Structure formats: structure tokens, C-alpha cells
Amino acid sequence: MKKFLSIIALAALSLVLAACGSSGEASGGDGSGEGSKEITIGYFPNINHVAGMVAEEKDLYTETLPDGTEVNYQYFPDGSAFMTALETGDIQGGLVGPGPAMNHFTSGAKINVVAAGSTGGTVIMARKGANIESPEDMKGKTFISPRVGCTHDVQFETMMKEEYGITSDRTGGEMKHVTGKPATYHSMFKTGNVDAATVPEPWASVIEEKGSGEVLVDTKNVAYGETLPAAVFVTSQDLVENKPDLVQSIVDGHKKATEFIQDNPAEAKEIAIKKIKEITDQELSSSVIDNAWERINFTYEVDAEVLQDFANSSYDLEFLEEKPDLEGLVDTSFIE
């Protein structure tokens, strides 16, 4: 059974889950019950999460999980909704940006990052006609990110503050910040509603191909652009502590998906196009995927020190109220 919740429905579900907890019958709510034969994996319909798409399309988790385990998939519009589903047990693991994982961990969520999904893929785009020739021109302009404090937001605001001394209106600065789905950024550029965007691929390449904007800062020059995991694989500490064999089976499936991408990029690209169309109803061209692919490294290796540095940047930008300590967040034992 494949699950796809619309953004409106998902938001409503998140409220219900927060109040009532998950109603996962087969998994006992958190997927850790004895004899559990059902797990649900979550991911986003963007190119940093291709490992999730490949695992689903090639049915790779059934190769590593105990015989008879039913594997479901649930798709998410943003990290907050994903983390809510993980914490309530509606999903047992999956791919999310490091920002939401870190923020929820520092707020007390009992979660572990057990692998990475990819690095790179964040691009800063400027709308054509916005009179933005360089980042210094962002004063008085409006930029968009998927969520306040999400991975791409922190990368952009870190770069702007540290290299150009420009901050957002959230902290009394000179850039106006709004949020929205990356798939809509091309339309928002066309209507002139925003001037710039911090964009996860493949949506930056969509903007490039359709001509509504151009690259202001490419991936390698954005803060943490080539070192920070653009997606991490997260599960609950409850599963790690009480069902380590199950977590190992899940991570082994994720590793198979990542290695498939590395060994079969052409087929992996076809899967990405198919799944993004299926989930978002937007069909991306091969040229868009090819361009986006050049900005991403698919890997399951994860560096706890990079995540801590990124967390410190989130604190410096006032996304976090207390200086973060990510000790215990990352558990690399399942990928060693």
C-alpha cells in the first residue's frame, strides 16, 4: 500500500497525530512491537531523496527485511510534517533534511540519524528582472525557502550573514522571508511574488530551464554546500535500542538503494522522473534531471562534526533558543 497525503490533508493529520498519537495497527503505533510485520518509510519528492524513490521502485527493502514484512511509503511536503509522523510512529524511518532532524532532536525528540542520503543540491536562484546581480543586492529583496529554519534556509542565511552581513527581517534585517513549496518557485518568479529563492534540486534546474530565473550562487559556494548532508536517514531511538536488527535491515535497504544510484545513474534518473511525476504531478525533463544530478553526491556516509557545525549556525541565526549539543544524534554503527 502506497500512501500519498496532500499537503492540506497531511497538515490536518499532523494535528490529529499530535493530539492522539498514531493509529498504526499492524506496527503497534511505533513499529517496534513484537512480531511487527509492517513498516512505513517516508521521503520527499525531490532529487536529494532519490534513494527513497529507488528503494520503493526496485522494492529493495523486501530484500533486507524479514520475510513477510509489508513495506509502505509515505510522501511529505516538508520536514516538520515528516518529523511529526516519525515521532508519533506513523512512519518508522526515512529521509529528511538535517535541519528538521537537528531542530527536533534539540527540542527533545528521541531520534537517531543512522545514515546520509546525499550531499549538495542547494542553489540560490535570482528572479530575472529582480535587479539582483550579486548577493549584496539582496537588501530590501524577498527570498523564499521551503520552511523557516529548514536546511536550505539555514544554508542561505548563514552565507548571507557571514559573507555579506545581510540578515532577514525575522531578526530585524533587510531581507523579507516567505515560505512555500519548491515546486511552485518557478510560478512565483514568473508572477514577481519573490525575488530570490534558496532551492533544493531539481527545482533550481526547472527555473533555469524555463528561464524565469538564473543562478545567483551555485551549490559549491553556498554555506556547507558540498559537505552537509542534504538528506539524512532518521529513525527513532526506540527502534535503535529495542529493535537494532530491524534498524540494520532498514539501513541495509537504504544502502542498497544508494549503491544502485551510484552504479546505475541513468536508470536512477528515470526512476526519479517517474516518481516525481507520480507524487507531484510535475513531469521533469531529462535535461533538468541531468543538470540537477551534477550538483548532488549520493552517499550514505554521514559526519557528525559537520552536522554540529551546521547546528551551531542555526543557533547563531536564532532558529534555536539554546546552543545545540548534538551528542547522541548520529549513530554510524549501522553503516560501518
Secondary structure, 3 states (H helix, E strand, C coil): CEEECCHHHHHHHHHHHHHHCCCCCCCCCCCCCCCCCEEEEEECCCHHHHHHHHHHHCCCHHHHCCCCCEEEEEECCCHHHHHHHHHHCCCCEEEECHHHHHHHHHCCCCEEEEEEEEEECEEEEEECCCCCCCHHHHCCCEEEECCCCCHHHHHHHHHHHHHHCCCEHHHCCCEEEEECCHHHHHHHHHHCCCCEEEEECCHHHHHHHHCCEEEEECHHHCCCCCCCEEEEEEEEHHHHHHCHHHHHHHHHHHHHHHHHHHHCHHHHHHHHHHHHHHHHCCCCCHHHHHHHHCCEECCCCCCHHHHHHHHHHHHHCCCCCCCCCCCCCECHHHCC
